[in-house]
């Protein structure tokens, strides 16, 4: 065998695959250092990929399949080098006022956005519940992807590629319509500050209560704070729930649906997103799911690619 692998055996370790993986690893590290600067996360990613590739046949298939998510992560990371506020005007006051116009809440003689209302009425119980819901936005999609990997490789790839498509659509909107999150106005008003770092906003109350830095560490790594529209945090659980119902995941699909709604509400409660951001996130997920279904069912080459990929990691 001279290739990376043959279709009925999946990816194999041989001279060519070793050279390919090594060169790709070095190229990724060099390119990343040049584009966004050297970071320990890059080394961690390479270690995970290489360990999984060489450890065993099943881990090799697993990491080759999960490369779809690695592609997403690399694109997301590289966005730091190309801020969307250099491409289009950032929407701050107009989005805030439109949110207030559509969903404003009258409270003590003032018209407040839902974010402002819940900032006043936050409670420790809600902070804990909100934090537990919001922390799910990373492990739930990845955990569900792992479940599909072991249950049905083709459905796993459909889920992973749908996830990538939804993100790409979201990234297009990020650059077409840069938007400040609610916490930005609470902290900085309507003045644009391009170098504003990420902020945990209302989630800091969860960190403080448990004396941890979970959300702080997550939001320090954000690619751009002016990317509130759409809320991809609100889009991800829709993809999970869609594939959970499609694959008849028993009672688990209702638990996932509950987590989905909890994430939507938390995004607003913690001032990370407006209701408008959440709604556009939901529409982005629906569009991405349908776009994947149309393209990969109507375009023979894409359908064949999906079949070959699924066979390769089976």
Order of alpha helices (4+ residues) and beta strands (2+ residues): beta-beta-alpha-alpha-alpha-alpha-alpha-beta-beta-alpha-alpha-alpha-alpha-alpha-alpha-alpha-alpha-alpha-alpha-alpha
